[in-house]
Amino acid sequence: MFTIHGFFLSEPTERLLSNITQFSAKNRTGFLHEKCYQGEVLDFTKTYKEFEKNVAVLNSFVKKAVIVPPAIKVAQFYSHFCDFIVVRFPCQFLLSPCTNLPYFNKVLTDFLPVKHKTLIELSGECLNFNMLTSQYEILSYNQAILKCSIKGSKTFFDESIYSSYFTYSDSNHSPHLVFLEDTLSISKKHNLVKEKGYMGIAWKDVFIMADGNWESLRGAYDKI
């Protein structure tokens, strides 16, 4: 079965749980649900090089999963110690979406050797870059579209990276570039993950995903 895992910061609602097959919540004390993963999901994206320490932590749990960066050698190492791994894409390219399509495709190809126990993380996060400082803030799709409307901007679609975007100037006259994660881009990535035979996907933050991308959330579940 194609797994759709969802990450929550707190106890989720039934409405959101209806669109996933499995979930984990950071604060789930005393909360039991048939879809709740009863193991620990450990984030090693920043500490993945601490191999000895991390393995000791993993060995202290019966059921566990690991979040890793998009580095196949790291994933192959930790895959021996956990139920499944989640590939998380950091925002590492300035003035670019986290997962432009060429990069996303490359990672999927690299990870084929461990696809049977790998969830590829997808996100509804839109990135709002200040083009003078290269700093960015995370917006939901609804927040981004509202800003686009208020600023009188127009969205464009870049086929080469498979992402929509728009630009605007803030009150300090600083130019901004906003990359959108919309139904078009999310569906494309979801379909690629499924076509290549991966274990499934994981929504990075279901609350952000549901705020404006409900169609993608529902569509992914309907096609599992």
C-alpha positions in Angstrom: 0.0 0.0 0.0 1.2 3.5 -0.8 1.9 5.2 2.5 0.9 8.8 3.1 2.5 9.9 6.3 1.6 13.2 8.0 3.7 15.2 10.5 1.8 17.2 13.1 3.0 19.5 15.9 0.0 18.7 18.0 -3.0 16.4 18.1 -4.6 16.3 14.6 -8.2 16.7 13.7 -10.2 13.9 12.1 -10.6 16.0 8.9 -6.9 16.0 8.3 -6.4 12.4 9.4 -8.9 11.3 6.7 -6.4 12.2 4.0 -3.4 10.2 5.3 -2.7 6.6 6.0 -0.3 7.1 8.9 0.9 10.0 11.1 3.1 11.1 13.9 2.6 14.0 16.2 5.3 15.8 18.2 3.0 16.4 21.2 0.7 13.3 21.3 0.8 12.5 25.1 -2.0 10.1 25.8 -3.4 10.3 22.3 -4.1 7.0 20.6 -5.3 6.5 17.0 -5.3 3.5 14.6 -3.3 5.6 12.1 -0.7 6.8 14.6 2.8 5.5 14.2 3.6 4.1 17.6 7.4 4.5 17.2 9.7 7.5 17.4 10.5 9.6 14.3 14.0 11.1 14.8 15.2 14.0 12.8 18.9 13.5 11.9 19.0 16.1 9.1 21.4 18.3 11.1 23.1 15.7 13.1 23.4 12.9 10.5 27.2 12.8 10.8 27.0 11.8 14.5 26.8 8.2 13.5 27.8 6.5 16.7 25.6 8.6 18.9 22.6 8.4 16.6 22.8 4.6 16.3 22.9 4.3 20.1 19.7 6.4 20.2 18.1 4.3 17.5 18.9 1.1 19.3 17.2 2.3 22.4 13.8 2.1 20.6 11.9 -0.9 19.3 10.0 1.1 16.6 11.7 4.1 15.0 12.0 6.0 11.8 14.6 8.6 10.7 14.4 11.9 8.8 17.5 12.4 6.7 18.8 14.9 4.2 18.7 14.0 0.4 22.0 12.2 0.6 21.8 8.5 -0.5 24.9 7.3 1.5 23.4 8.7 4.7 20.1 7.1 4.0 21.6 3.7 3.2 23.5 3.8 6.5 20.5 4.6 8.7 18.1 2.4 6.7 19.5 -0.7 8.5 18.5 0.6 11.9 14.9 1.8 11.4 11.5 0.9 10.0 11.6 3.6 7.3 13.4 6.8 6.4 12.0 10.1 5.4 13.9 12.3 2.9 13.6 16.0 3.9 14.6 18.7 1.5 16.3 21.7 3.2 16.1 25.2 1.7 19.7 25.2 0.4 19.4 27.1 -2.9 19.1 30.8 -2.6 16.2 32.4 -4.5 14.9 29.0 -5.5 12.1 26.6 -4.3 13.3 23.8 -2.0 12.5 21.1 -4.5 12.8 22.4 -8.1 11.9 19.6 -10.4 15.4 18.7 -11.9 16.8 18.5 -8.4 13.8 16.5 -7.1 14.1 14.1 -10.0 17.8 13.6 -9.3 17.2 12.7 -5.7 14.5 10.2 -6.7 16.9 8.5 -9.0 19.7 8.5 -6.4 17.4 6.9 -3.8 16.1 4.1 -5.9 18.2 1.5 -4.0 16.3 2.2 -0.8 12.9 3.1 -2.3 11.1 0.1 -0.6 11.5 1.8 2.8 11.7 5.5 1.9 9.1 8.2 2.2 9.8 11.3 0.1 8.7 14.4 2.0 6.5 16.9 0.2 5.6 20.4 1.5 3.0 23.0 1.0 5.5 25.7 2.1 5.8 28.7 -0.1 9.1 30.6 0.1 9.1 34.4 0.3 12.6 35.7 -0.5 13.9 39.2 0.2 16.0 39.6 -2.9 18.4 42.1 -1.2 19.2 39.9 1.8 18.3 36.4 0.4 16.5 35.8 3.7 13.1 34.1 3.4 9.9 33.4 5.3 7.6 30.5 5.0 4.0 31.1 3.9 1.1 28.8 3.3 -0.4 28.9 -0.2 -3.4 31.0 1.0 -1.1 33.5 2.7 1.1 33.7 -0.5 -1.9 34.2 -2.8 -3.4 36.9 -0.5 -0.1 38.7 -0.5 0.0 38.5 -4.3 -3.5 40.0 -4.5 -2.7 42.8 -2.0 0.4 43.7 -3.8 -1.3 43.7 -7.2 1.1 41.1 -8.5 0.7 38.4 -11.1 1.8 34.7 -10.9 3.9 33.1 -13.5 4.9 29.5 -14.1 8.5 28.4 -14.8 8.5 25.1 -16.7 12.2 24.5 -16.1 11.8 24.2 -12.3 8.1 23.4 -12.4 7.1 26.1 -10.0 4.8 29.1 -10.0 6.1 32.4 -8.6 5.4 36.1 -8.3 7.4 39.3 -7.4 6.5 42.4 -5.4 8.1 45.3 -3.5 7.6 45.7 0.2 7.1 48.9 2.2 10.9 49.5 2.3 11.0 49.1 -1.5 12.9 45.8 -1.2 12.1 43.4 -4.1 10.6 40.0 -3.1 10.4 36.7 -5.0 7.8 34.2 -3.9 7.8 30.6 -5.0 4.5 28.8 -4.7 3.9 25.2 -3.9 0.5 24.7 -5.6 -1.6 21.8 -6.8 0.3 21.7 -10.1 3.8 21.3 -8.6 2.7 19.1 -5.7 0.8 16.7 -7.9 3.7 16.4 -10.3 6.1 15.4 -7.5 3.6 13.0 -5.9 3.0 11.3 -9.2 6.8 10.9 -9.8 7.3 9.3 -6.3 4.5 6.8 -7.0 5.6 6.0 -10.6 9.1 5.2 -9.3 7.8 2.7 -6.8 8.6 4.4 -3.5 7.1 3.3 -0.2 5.2 6.6 -0.1 5.2 10.3 0.7 5.2 12.3 3.9 3.6 15.7 4.3 6.0 18.0 6.2 3.4 20.0 7.9 -0.2 18.9 7.3 -1.7 22.2 8.7 0.2 24.3 6.1 -0.6 21.8 3.4 -4.3 22.0 4.2 -4.3 25.8 4.1 -4.7 26.3 0.4 -3.6 22.9 -0.9 -6.6 20.8 0.2 -7.1 19.6 -3.3 -3.6 18.2 -3.5 -4.0 16.6 0.0 -7.3 15.0 -1.0 -6.1 14.0 -4.4 -3.0 12.2 -3.1 -5.1 10.2 -0.8 -7.7 9.3 -3.4 -5.0 7.9 -5.7 -3.1 5.7 -3.1 
